[in-house]
Amino acid sequence: VQLVESGGGLVQAGGSLRLSCTASGSTFWINTMDWYRQAPGKQRELVATFTRGGSSTNYADSVKGRFTITRGNAKNTIYLQMNSLKPEDTAVYYCHAEYRLSPSEYWGQGTQVTVSS
């Protein structure tokens, strides 16, 4: 399975970006896909995910009300709409997939998001 992210870039505070992630390969065994981020000197953190069954979504407290995770028409694509961006949102954003077979998860290569003040 390969996960490919796109949509990162440089934006001013208050701006918006939309990240995309598309999975390819043996995607049938993907259980769920979500978004993480890692800022310099910090641990990787979960940003947005779907609940089991996909009927709802969960967000890190720091992004609630500003970020929205959605799926594309095809199950193997997800998006992260990021509004009202803040400098503290600056990080490498990773797409993550939970897999029902071994290995149990896959990661994308990451896309850089930089928010200037």
C-alpha positions in Angstrom: 0.0 0.0 0.0 1.2 3.5 -0.8 -0.2 6.7 0.7 0.5 9.9 -1.2 -0.2 13.3 0.3 -0.5 16.6 -1.5 -1.7 20.1 -0.8 0.8 21.4 1.7 2.6 24.8 1.4 3.2 28.2 2.8 0.2 30.2 4.0 -0.3 33.3 6.1 -2.0 33.1 9.5 -5.8 33.0 9.0 -5.5 31.3 5.7 -6.6 27.9 4.5 -5.2 24.8 2.9 -6.6 21.5 1.8 -4.6 18.4 2.1 -5.3 15.2 0.1 -4.2 11.6 0.6 -4.8 8.8 -1.9 -4.0 5.2 -1.1 -3.1 2.7 -3.8 -2.2 -0.9 -3.9 -4.1 -3.5 -1.8 -6.5 -0.9 -0.4 -9.2 -3.5 0.3 -7.6 -4.3 3.7 -7.5 -0.7 4.9 -9.6 -0.3 8.0 -9.4 3.5 8.4 -7.3 6.5 7.3 -6.5 9.6 9.3 -4.2 12.5 9.6 -1.2 13.1 12.0 1.3 15.9 12.2 4.7 16.4 13.6 6.2 19.8 14.4 10.0 20.3 14.9 11.1 19.0 18.2 7.7 17.5 19.1 6.1 14.1 19.0 3.9 13.1 16.2 0.2 13.7 17.1 -3.1 12.6 15.8 -5.0 15.5 14.2 -8.2 14.1 12.8 -9.7 10.7 12.4 -12.9 8.8 11.7 -14.6 6.9 14.4 -15.1 3.1 14.1 -17.6 2.6 11.4 -16.9 6.0 10.0 -20.1 7.6 11.1 -18.4 10.4 12.9 -15.1 12.2 13.3 -12.6 13.1 16.1 -10.2 16.0 16.3 -7.3 17.1 18.4 -8.5 19.8 20.8 -6.1 22.3 19.1 -7.8 22.0 15.7 -11.5 21.5 16.7 -13.7 23.9 14.8 -11.0 24.8 12.3 -10.1 21.5 10.6 -12.4 19.0 8.8 -11.6 15.5 7.7 -13.6 14.0 4.9 -13.6 11.1 2.5 -13.7 11.2 -1.2 -16.2 9.3 -3.2 -13.6 6.5 -3.5 -12.9 4.9 -0.1 -9.1 5.3 -0.6 -9.0 9.1 -0.6 -9.3 11.4 2.4 -9.0 15.2 2.8 -8.1 17.6 5.5 -9.6 21.1 5.1 -7.6 23.4 7.3 -9.1 26.9 8.0 -8.1 29.8 10.2 -4.5 28.4 10.2 -2.2 29.5 13.0 1.6 29.5 13.2 1.4 26.7 15.7 -0.1 24.5 13.0 3.2 24.5 11.2 4.3 20.9 10.9 4.8 18.0 8.5 1.4 16.4 8.0 1.2 12.6 7.5 -1.5 10.4 6.2 -1.9 7.2 8.1 -3.8 4.0 7.3 -4.8 1.2 9.7 -4.4 -2.1 7.9 -6.2 -5.3 8.7 -3.3 -7.4 7.6 0.4 -7.3 8.5 1.9 -4.7 8.6 -0.8 -3.2 10.7 -0.3 0.4 9.5 1.1 2.5 6.6 2.3 6.1 6.5 2.6 8.6 3.8 5.8 10.5 3.1 4.4 13.7 4.7 3.6 17.1 3.3 5.0 20.3 4.9 2.6 23.0 6.1 4.1 26.3 7.1 2.0 29.1 8.5 3.6 32.5 8.7 2.6 35.1 11.3 
